[in-house]
Amino acid sequence: CMAFMPDAVVMERARGGEITKLYLPLRPVEAPDAPLAKVVLATNDEKLIALFRELDAVPAADFAAFVDEHRARLQFPIGCRGLVHCGLAGQDDQRAKIQETARDLSEDFVVIEDGQEPSLFVSLILFVPGLLLLLGVIAAAKPAEEAPAAEAAPVSP
């Protein structure tokens, strides 16, 4: 993926105003100037946050010239590996705020939490009740075996 730091958005700050998480829209390496980003990387990487702080300190009047002069540092390839936090169907408040704040996002963008991996414990907590529910549904759907019909006794005349 290709990142362009001027597109980054800060949504989470600590009490002292320190940036705790940066949301960075990503585009394909093959099309870094694609009009819409479909992936947003949520990261707390200190190097990326430091670069954002440096960019944020540039006066508005000098911003365009600074971006042109430092484009090689501000546009860079980045690996994105993590868990999808907000997906295609995820319409939570955080996703809505990102969509309002960030520019040039696709309607169906996803947010990936940088470096997070699935938790085995949470997976088991979700899997076991699901398995029990499935077994209960199968048992309820299985037709009850009918008892064999008693043979009719011969009727004497």
N, C-alpha and C positions, 0 to 999 in steps of 0.2 A: 504494500500500500504506500501511497505518497501523501505526506502531510505538508500543509502550508500554515505556518504558525499564525499569520494574521487572521486566519479563520477560527482560531481557538476561542473557546468560551469558558469563563470561570463561573461555576454555579455553586461551588462550596468553598466557604472560607471559615477559618477558625475564629474564635472570639476576638482575637487581636487583629483580625483582618488578613491574616496570613492565608495564602491560597493552599487549600488542602486537596483539591481535585480539579483537573483541567479536562475539558471536553474538546477533543481535537477531531474535526471532520477529516475523513480519509477518502482518497480517490485512487483508482487503479494506477499502477506504475505506468501502464501503457497509455493512459489518458489523464495525466496530472492536471490538465486544464478542463476536465469534464465539467459541464455546467452545474451538476448536482452531485452531492456526496451521498452515498447510500450507507456508509458506515461511520459511526462516531466512536472514537476510542476514549474511554473514561480512564484517566491515568493520574497517579500521584507521583510520577517519576520526577525526582528533584531537578534533573538536568533540563527537562522540558519546562518545568515550572520556572526555573531560573531564566531560561530563554524567553519565556512569555513575559516575565517581570521586566526584562531588559527592553523588550518591544513595547510594553505598556508604558514605560517611562519616557518614550519618545514624544515630544510635543506634536500635537495634531498638525501644525503647519509643516513640520518636517517629516511626517509619517510616510507619505508616498515616496519621497526621495530616499528615506532610510530603507524601505522595503526593496526598492529597485537596486540600491547599492549592496544590500546584504541578502539578496534573493537566494544565493547558494546556501547560506546558513539557515534561512527561514523556510525553504522548501527542501524536504529531504525524505528519502525512503525510510519506512519504519515497519517493523514486523508487528502484526496485531494478532495476539493469541490470548484468549481468555474466554470467559463465559458471556453469552448474550444476556444482557441485563434487561433491556427493553426490546422486544421483538416486534414483528409485524402487527400483532394484535394488541400489543402493550400500549395502552393509552393512559398511562398514569400521569401524575402531575409533573414529575421530573422530565418525562419525555416531552410534554407540552411546553414546559419552560425552555428546554433546549431548542425546540422548534421555533419558539418565539424569538429567542436571542440569536441563535446561529443563522447565518445567511447561507443560501444555496444548498439547502438540504432537500433530499428527495422526500416525498410524502411517506414512503415506506422504509425510512432509514432504521437501522438497528444500532443499539448502543452496546459496545463490548467492554466489559470490565477487564482492564489490562492485567494479565498475569494470573487471574483467578482460575482455579480448577474446581471441578465438581467435588463435593464432600461425600465420602463413602458413607458416613454416619447418616446424613440427611437422605441419601439415596435409599439406604436400608429402612429408615423410618417411613419413607413413602412407599417402598416396595412391599413390605410385609402386610400392612393393612389392605393394600390393593390385591395381593395374592389371596388373602383370606376372603375378601369380598367376591373375587372371581370364583373361588371354590364354592362359596355359598350360593351364588347364582347358578352354577352348574348343577349343584345338588338339588336346588329347587326346581330347575327346569327338567331334570331327569324324570320321566314318567314313573309313577309307582308301579312296581310289578304286581300284577293282579294274581290273586290266589287262584290255583286251579279249581275249576268248577267241579263240584261233587258229581259223581256219576249218578244218573237217575236210576232208582230202584225199579225193577220190573213191576208193573201193575198187574195184579191177578184179576181175572174176570169174575 
